[in-house]
Structures are given as structure tokens and as C-alpha cells.
Amino acid sequence: MRNFLFQVQALFLLGLLFSFSDPDSNIIATGKQPQLSIDFKGVVRTVFGRNDSIFCSTSIDDGNSFSKPVLVGKVSQMHLGMTRGPQLASSKNYSIITAMDKPGNIHFFQLDHSNGIWSKKGLVNDIPSPAPEGLMSIAADKQNNFYAVWLDLRNDRKNKIGFSSLSAKEGKWENNSIVYTSPDGTVCECCKPNIAVEGSQVVIMFRNWFDESRDLYFIQSADRGKTFGIAQKLGNGTWKLKGCPMDGGAITLGKNSAIHTVWQREGKIFYAQPQKNEIQVGNGRSCYITGNNHPVMTWQEGKKLKVQELGSASPVTIGEGSFLVAIRTTDNKIVYVWEKENTIVFKKSQGSIL
């Protein structure tokens, strides 16, 4: 019986390997909704979910290989799917994972890089269950400070932009604050807000719901999130839409803290910077952007996964699947991680993007 079970498992794994049309991608594990981070020693980590469990896999060789995933912890009724899943950020000495349950609580786990041990620390939210939509992002600076943004329903049951920050040494999140409320009552209720940090600059991007339009806006802080300025719209076009596109785009900060964003409108992918015209780079959804000095954009067009470096003439296809994320490594290559048939796979570029 034991030999029979072994043969069944072997055949399943063999079939899984041959089901991937891209022979250059590598399997990490079964799971959903991967996220990536790189710490200041160049260690790359990817987090993903499987049912109510959170796993993390680590690369110490610039993304050429990843370790066997370790179980970080479990969150009962964890959100998982459509950009709802564990979030990850790394600083100099710590990494933080957040995960949201369906009642609306934001759990967090902390890794001390010196001992390699993950520990469950508590909740980000300071009142019970303010975030049942399950949509959030986190980022970190070089001084072991972490920043979180999420859709928050407190007070009036309408979605607003919630925010908090954490000093990893202290291990406790600051009192939550609402940094934006739409004049029309709610921001887009099914799109993930995004956050980027560089020094004392914190920038949040979110899809608004204002004047019957679902456009991307950003707000920024120059004092590590203590105060935020006025929300500003990205791009000149608008998207009049009664439904929710379930697609929040992505943001990164480049040289001299320049803001780079990528997002979709009506099935078209746009790159945009503040106060400038948006530039269409492709068609599709589920876009992402990474890299400081040389941003790289990714998105999904049907089953094909597209990649384009900022300034290049056209995108290229790196594989098939969904929810592609990427990160630039210390050797100036790109590591891609994505979801394919309920499995987490990765690929490392040999050149600038491929």
C-alpha cells in the first residue's frame, strides 16, 4: 500500500511538472498569491498562502534558487485570491508578513533576520474587524520601520484608506489613522491600495470612486506618515464605471524619490507619473512595477505574462499564469514569481529582463 501511494504521488508530481508549458520556470510549491521582498543583504523572500496557512521561501543566491518553504503561521478564514493574500516587506534586520481574515482583522508575523525565526506578533488594526475586504499592502524603509495601508470600514461602514506604521524593534503598530475619505463616500471597494517608501517619503496609491469614476489617485507624506497631503489624480483620462475592476495597480519610488505607477483602465495598461500624461504600454490586467532606478512593469494579458522595462520599445512574454510579481536582485537581474495552476513558480532573468 505504501509503495502504491508513493507511485501515485510520483505520477502526480511528474504530471504537474509536464503541465507547465514554460520549461524555464521552476516550481516552489503549491500555493496562491505570491509576494516578494529583498532585504538589504540581498536575501530574496517570497510569501504565499495555502488555505489558512502562510509559507515563506528564501533565496540567498540572488534568486537562482529558493529554499523549501517554511510554515510561518496560520490565520483562520484567511483571505486568499484576487490580490487578497499575505503581504511581505523586508528591512535591514526584520521582515514582516501581514495576513487578513474574512471578519476583517489584520494579523502580522515578524522575522528576526539574525535568528531566522518567524513569530506571530498580534494585530495591525486597533479596533475589531475594520477591514473585511481583505485588501492591503505593506512597505519598509532602511531603518526597520514598516508601513501598512488598507481599505477600512470603521465608523460608517464605507471604505476609506487606513494607515499605520511600525517600528520593528518596538513590535507594536501605531494607532490607526484614516488618511483619505472620498467626497462621494467611498473609495473603490475591491481594488488593492499600494504603498512605497524611500527615506521619510511615504506614497500611497489607490483607486478612488469619485464623480462616478474609478481612477487612480495618490497621496504622499514627507514625515514618515505622520501627515499626508492632498490626494491627486493620476493620468488625464477617466473611467466611468458602475462596477469594480478589482485591479489596484502598483507603485514604486525611483531615483530622487520619483514616483512610478502602473495600472489598468478599460483593459489597457498604463504607466504614469504625477502631473504627466499616462502612457499605454499594453493590454491586460493585474499589473505590477518594481525597481528603483530602472523600473520594470509586468502584467497579465489573457494567460500570457508580459514584461517591459521602462523606456524599452515593447513588452516580451515570459510565461503563462497569473498574479505575476517581480523584484530586482543585487546582481541587477530580475526574479519573477507567479501563480500557475495553484502552484507558485519562479524564473530569473539572464539579461536585463529576460
matplotlib code that plots the C-alpha trace (Angstrom):
import matplotlib.pyplot as plt

x = [0.0, 2.8, 4.5, 1.2, 0.8, 4.3, 3.8, 0.6, 2.3, 5.2, 2.9, 1.0, 4.3, 5.5, 2.2, 2.4, 5.9, 4.9, 1.7, 3.8, 4.2, 7.3, 10.2, 12.4, 10.2, 10.9, 8.3, 8.5, 5.3, 1.6, 0.0, -1.6, -1.0, 2.8, 4.6, 8.3, 10.8, 14.5, 16.4, 19.5, 21.8, 20.2, 18.2, 15.0, 11.9, 8.6, 5.4, 2.3, -0.8, -2.4, -5.8, -5.3, -1.6, 1.2, 4.5, 7.8, 10.6, 14.0, 16.8, 20.3, 21.8, 20.1, 17.0, 18.8, 17.1, 14.6, 14.6, 11.9, 9.0, 8.7, 5.3, 5.1, 1.8, -1.9, -4.8, -8.3, -10.6, -7.6, -8.4, -6.7, -7.2, -7.7, -4.7, -6.1, -3.3, -0.3, 1.8, 5.6, 8.2, 11.8, 14.0, 17.6, 17.1, 13.5, 10.8, 7.1, 4.1, 0.6, -2.5, -6.2, -9.1, -12.5, -14.1, -11.7, -8.7, -5.1, -2.6, 1.1, 4.2, 7.8, 11.1, 14.3, 17.0, 19.6, 17.9, 15.7, 12.6, 9.1, 6.8, 3.2, 3.0, -0.7, -2.9, -2.3, -5.8, -6.6, -10.4, -12.0, -12.7, -12.4, -11.1, -13.3, -12.5, -9.1, -7.1, -3.8, -0.1, 3.0, 6.4, 9.6, 12.4, 16.1, 15.6, 13.4, 10.2, 7.2, 4.2, 0.7, -2.3, -5.6, -9.3, -11.0, -14.8, -14.6, -17.2, -19.6, -19.1, -17.8, -14.3, -11.6, -7.8, -6.5, -2.8, -0.4, 3.4, 5.5, 9.0, 10.1, 12.3, 9.2, 7.0, 3.7, 1.8, 0.9, -2.8, -4.5, -5.4, -7.7, -5.6, -8.2, -12.0, -13.7, -16.0, -18.5, -18.5, -16.3, -13.1, -13.2, -14.2, -12.5, -9.1, -5.9, -4.3, -0.5, 2.4, 6.0, 8.6, 12.0, 13.6, 11.0, 8.8, 5.7, 3.4, 0.1, -1.8, -5.4, -8.3, -10.9, -14.6, -15.3, -17.8, -18.8, -15.3, -12.8, -9.5, -6.1, -5.1, -2.1, -1.3, 2.1, 3.8, 7.2, 7.4, 7.1, 3.4, 2.7, 0.8, -0.4, -1.0, -4.0, -5.0, -4.1, -5.4, -3.0, -3.4, -5.7, -8.2, -11.1, -13.0, -16.8, -17.7, -20.5, -18.8, -15.4, -12.4, -10.7, -7.3, -5.3, -2.1, 1.3, 3.7, 7.4, 9.8, 12.8, 15.9, 15.4, 12.2, 10.5, 7.0, 6.4, 3.0, 1.3, -2.4, -5.2, -8.2, -10.7, -8.4, -5.4, -2.2, -0.8, 2.4, 2.1, 3.9, 2.3, 1.3, 2.1, 0.1, -0.3, 1.4, -0.2, 2.2, -0.1, -3.4, -4.5, -4.8, -3.0, -0.1, 3.0, 6.1, 9.4, 12.9, 14.2, 16.5, 15.3, 11.6, 10.2, 6.5, 4.6, 1.0, -1.2, -2.8, -5.1, -2.9, 0.3, 2.6, 4.1, 7.2, 8.6, 11.5, 10.7, 11.9, 12.0, 10.0, 7.7, 6.9, 8.0, 6.3, 8.0, 5.5, 1.8, -0.2, -1.5, -0.6, 3.0, 5.3, 8.9, 12.0, 15.4, 18.3, 21.7, 23.3, 20.9, 18.8, 15.0, 13.3, 9.7, 7.3, 3.8, 0.8, 0.2, -2.4, -2.4, 1.3, 4.0, 6.7, 9.7, 12.2, 15.3, 16.3, 19.6, 19.7, 18.1, 14.6, 14.8]
y = [0.0, 2.4, 1.7, 2.3, 5.7, 6.6, 5.8, 7.8, 10.8, 10.5, 10.3, 13.4, 15.4, 14.2, 15.3, 18.6, 19.2, 18.4, 20.5, 23.7, 25.0, 27.0, 24.7, 27.6, 28.2, 26.5, 25.2, 26.4, 24.8, 24.6, 27.9, 31.1, 34.9, 35.2, 38.4, 39.2, 41.2, 41.8, 42.8, 45.0, 42.0, 40.9, 38.0, 37.4, 36.1, 35.1, 34.6, 32.8, 31.2, 27.7, 27.5, 29.1, 28.6, 31.1, 29.9, 31.7, 30.5, 32.2, 32.7, 33.5, 33.4, 36.3, 34.3, 31.5, 29.0, 29.1, 27.1, 24.6, 26.8, 27.1, 27.4, 31.0, 30.5, 30.1, 32.6, 31.2, 32.2, 33.9, 35.9, 34.4, 35.2, 38.2, 40.1, 39.2, 37.2, 37.5, 40.7, 40.9, 43.6, 43.4, 46.0, 45.8, 43.5, 42.3, 41.1, 41.5, 39.5, 40.6, 38.5, 39.4, 37.2, 37.4, 39.1, 41.9, 41.6, 42.2, 39.7, 40.2, 38.0, 39.2, 37.6, 38.5, 38.1, 37.3, 34.1, 33.2, 32.6, 33.8, 34.8, 35.8, 39.3, 40.3, 42.6, 45.7, 47.0, 48.9, 48.2, 44.9, 43.9, 47.1, 45.6, 42.7, 43.5, 41.9, 44.4, 45.9, 46.5, 47.0, 48.5, 49.1, 51.6, 51.1, 51.9, 48.9, 50.9, 49.3, 51.0, 49.5, 50.7, 49.0, 49.5, 50.4, 50.5, 51.9, 54.5, 54.5, 51.1, 52.8, 52.1, 54.6, 54.5, 53.2, 53.6, 52.7, 52.4, 50.1, 50.2, 46.6, 47.0, 48.0, 45.5, 47.5, 49.3, 52.9, 54.0, 53.5, 56.6, 57.3, 59.2, 59.6, 59.6, 60.0, 63.1, 60.7, 58.5, 55.5, 54.6, 51.7, 48.8, 45.9, 47.3, 46.8, 50.0, 50.2, 51.8, 52.8, 54.2, 55.9, 57.6, 59.8, 59.8, 57.6, 57.4, 55.6, 54.9, 53.7, 53.5, 56.1, 56.3, 59.9, 61.6, 58.1, 57.4, 54.7, 56.4, 56.1, 58.7, 59.1, 60.8, 61.4, 62.2, 63.7, 62.9, 59.1, 59.1, 61.5, 63.8, 63.4, 65.9, 66.3, 63.4, 63.8, 62.0, 60.1, 60.4, 62.6, 60.1, 58.8, 55.6, 56.0, 52.6, 51.4, 48.1, 47.4, 46.5, 44.5, 45.8, 48.3, 48.6, 49.1, 51.9, 52.3, 55.1, 55.6, 57.9, 61.1, 59.7, 59.9, 58.2, 55.5, 53.8, 51.2, 50.5, 49.5, 51.3, 49.6, 46.7, 48.9, 49.0, 52.5, 53.8, 57.2, 59.7, 62.6, 65.6, 63.8, 62.1, 58.4, 56.2, 53.0, 50.1, 47.2, 45.5, 43.3, 43.5, 42.6, 44.9, 45.4, 47.6, 47.0, 48.5, 51.9, 53.3, 51.0, 50.2, 47.1, 46.6, 43.3, 42.4, 39.7, 39.5, 36.5, 33.7, 35.3, 37.2, 40.3, 42.3, 45.6, 47.7, 51.4, 53.1, 49.9, 49.7, 46.8, 44.1, 40.5, 37.3, 35.4, 32.6, 31.8, 32.1, 34.9, 37.3, 37.9, 39.9, 40.8, 42.2, 43.4, 41.5, 42.7, 41.4, 43.7, 40.8, 40.3, 37.5, 36.7, 34.8, 33.9, 31.6, 28.8, 26.1, 26.6, 26.4, 29.0, 29.2, 31.4, 32.4, 34.6, 36.8, 36.2, 39.7, 42.9, 41.5, 38.0]
z = [0.0, 0.9, -2.5, -4.3, -2.6, -3.4, -7.1, -7.1, -5.6, -8.0, -11.0, -9.7, -9.4, -12.7, -14.3, -12.6, -14.0, -17.5, -17.3, -17.4, -20.9, -19.9, -19.3, -17.9, -14.9, -11.6, -9.1, -5.5, -4.0, -4.3, -3.2, -4.2, -4.3, -4.1, -2.9, -3.0, -0.9, -0.9, 2.3, 2.5, 2.4, -0.9, 0.5, -1.6, 0.1, -1.3, 0.7, -0.4, 1.0, 1.0, 2.6, 6.0, 6.1, 5.3, 3.8, 3.1, 0.8, 0.8, -1.8, -0.7, -4.2, -5.9, -6.9, -8.7, -6.3, -3.4, -0.2, 0.8, 2.1, 5.9, 7.6, 9.0, 10.7, 10.2, 10.1, 10.4, 7.5, 5.7, 2.6, -0.4, -4.0, -6.3, -4.7, -1.3, 0.4, 2.7, 2.2, 2.7, 3.3, 4.4, 6.1, 7.3, 10.3, 10.0, 7.7, 8.3, 6.9, 7.2, 6.5, 6.8, 7.9, 6.4, 9.5, 8.9, 11.2, 10.0, 11.6, 11.4, 11.8, 12.3, 11.3, 13.0, 10.3, 13.0, 14.1, 11.2, 13.4, 12.5, 15.3, 15.4, 17.0, 17.0, 15.0, 13.0, 13.4, 16.7, 16.6, 15.9, 12.2, 10.3, 7.1, 5.8, 2.1, 2.8, 0.6, 1.8, 1.1, 3.2, 2.7, 4.7, 4.9, 5.8, 9.5, 10.3, 10.0, 8.3, 6.8, 6.0, 4.0, 3.7, 2.9, 6.2, 7.0, 10.6, 11.8, 8.8, 7.0, 3.9, 2.5, 3.3, 3.2, 6.6, 7.5, 10.3, 10.9, 13.0, 14.5, 14.3, 17.4, 19.4, 17.7, 18.0, 15.3, 15.9, 16.3, 13.0, 11.0, 8.1, 5.6, 2.8, 2.6, -0.8, -1.1, -2.7, 0.4, -0.5, -2.4, -4.8, -2.6, -4.4, -5.5, -3.5, -2.3, -2.7, -0.8, -1.4, 0.9, 0.5, 3.5, 5.1, 2.0, 2.0, -1.0, -1.2, -4.4, -4.5, -6.9, -6.0, -6.6, -7.3, -9.6, -10.9, -12.0, -10.8, -11.4, -9.6, -7.0, -4.8, -1.5, 0.0, 3.2, 3.8, 7.5, 7.6, 7.5, 10.4, 7.9, 4.3, 1.6, -0.7, -2.9, -6.6, -9.6, -11.9, -15.7, -17.8, -18.8, -16.7, -16.3, -15.7, -14.2, -12.0, -11.1, -9.5, -11.7, -8.9, -10.0, -8.0, -10.0, -8.3, -7.3, -6.7, -5.9, -8.2, -8.4, -6.4, -5.0, -8.4, -8.3, -10.9, -11.2, -13.4, -13.6, -15.9, -17.3, -19.5, -20.1, -21.1, -19.1, -18.4, -17.0, -15.3, -13.2, -11.3, -13.4, -16.6, -19.3, -18.9, -21.5, -22.7, -22.6, -23.3, -22.8, -19.9, -16.1, -12.8, -13.4, -11.2, -11.1, -9.4, -9.4, -8.2, -10.9, -13.7, -13.2, -14.8, -15.4, -15.5, -16.4, -17.5, -21.0, -21.1, -19.9, -21.1, -18.7, -20.1, -19.0, -20.1, -18.8, -18.6, -21.8, -23.9, -27.2, -26.5, -23.9, -24.0, -22.8, -20.0, -19.4, -18.7, -15.5, -13.3, -10.5, -11.6, -9.2, -9.7, -7.9, -9.0, -7.3, -6.2, -9.5, -11.4, -12.7, -12.3, -10.3, -11.3, -9.2, -10.2, -9.8, -12.2, -11.7, -7.9, -7.9, -7.2, -9.8, -10.4, -13.1, -13.0, -16.0, -17.6, -19.2, -18.2, -18.1, -19.7]

ax = plt.figure().add_subplot(projection="3d")
ax.plot(x, y, z, "-o")
ax.set_aspect("equal")
plt.show()
